[in-house]
Amino acid sequence: MLIFIFILLMNFSANSQQFITQKITSSDLPGRTIYGINQDPENNIWVASDNGIAYFDGLKWHQKRKCPGYLANVYHVVKFDKHGKLWAVGYFKDIVLVSLKNQDLYLEAKYQLPEALQKKIIDFSFLYDRNDSTIPVILVKDFGVLIYKNKSWIKLGVSKELPSLRFYSLTNKNNHLYIVHSKGISKLDASLKLSSNQFAGIIKGKNVRGIFVDNNEKIKWFVDKKNLYSVTGNSLKKIYTLKGSNYFERASIVNYFMDEYVVSANRQIIFFNQNGNVEYIIDGSNGLYDATINDLFLDCEKVLWIASYRGIAKLVHLDFVFYNKSDGLVNSDIASIEQMNDSLFFLGSREGYSIFNAQDHSFKNYKPEILKGARITDCLNVDGEIWIAGEESGLLKLTSNGKLEIVFPTSISHNTVSICEDDKGGI
């Protein structure tokens, strides 16, 4: 495992979190309104918009707008099943289920709605049968659950197990779908069996809008219209209340980074930790579009993509740890850093050098007589050996067994400033 670190040397020692927010302009996207975001097995980012589907290959956006048999270009959700196949859901009078075949959009199926109905697609996910075949499941608010299996549609309407069609969100865990609606939570399994009153003892009396379910299928966090709650066993704790006109609607709760989580409200993103402490809030005043948030997606590099009615924002998390002399460094004036192996880093300073262990965050300091207190200006790892340039110390080399050797004495090279290696291994 390759470990990358930032070491910032300042006059204090503290932990600090920073976020870089990038807004993606409408000229790069197929449409202004982005409803859904997902990632394919090759790590391309795909978006569903009001004017087609597009994907980002890391350098530029590629648009796919035409699907034979579907006159409109409005897509509400785009997702990949576990076999790597793209599926998208569109709506224009009828609900359409679209896939990708030979890099072209293909109409898999169409569900005809009564013309007078104006329905809203809330979410879309998959179940897998005994043969591991994909079963697409679509939540259509105030209409029902649409299931596409064996090239035919199944509609689930109001029942004892599904007492409300006012849907808010859909959570997939262990091939079970948890359907959040205005009267609680229902569960749909791979045999298409519905069961009601999931987590009823915990969420009783709450108008739940979104949930986070752990791998043991226990509810850990949930939101109602204005509040975020933590759940421990059967104990419930309110940890945050939205202010002003903000509310939770189609709330997504994501395990963002180790013990950090993020939840989306209508116009803001809230970060909180394992202990339920809110750490950071991002909205239109500090990086987001001031527009309704439609979807959150966390990619494989821990970049958070935020879909909204005004485009996309990307949120990159930076976790800085500050070290200085009081934390164990040989000196706070560090001029050069080089990685020695998976966990060790060489830090060149004015009074010697430190070896930093990134696994236990410890330092070993060295002030060899050969350096004579000179400042190390540069260093380079060449086949496991650290070459060292320094003021008034010539050119040195730290061997793999920890021995410091002179390559060029000060009589030949008094002040060495920089080192590099050519493509033939020459220094």
Protein Blocks (a to p, Z undefined) as FASTA:
>chain_A
ZZdddddddfbdcdddddddddddfklpmbfbdfbdcddfkopacdddfebcdddehjac
cddfbdghiabfcdfbdcddfkopacddddehiacddddeehiacdfbdcdddfklccdd
fbdcddddfkopacdddddehkbccddeehiacdddddfklmbfcdfbdcdeehiacddd
fkbcadddfkopacehihklmmgoiacfbdcddfkopafbdcdfkbccddehjaccdfbd
cehjbdcfbdcdddfbhjaccdddfkbccdddfkopafbdcdfknopacdddfbdcddfk
opacdddfkbccdddddddddddfknopabfbdfbdcdfblmbccdddfkbccdddfklo
pacddddfklnopacfbdcdeehiacdddehkljadddfkopacdfbdfklmmbafbdcd
dfkopZZ
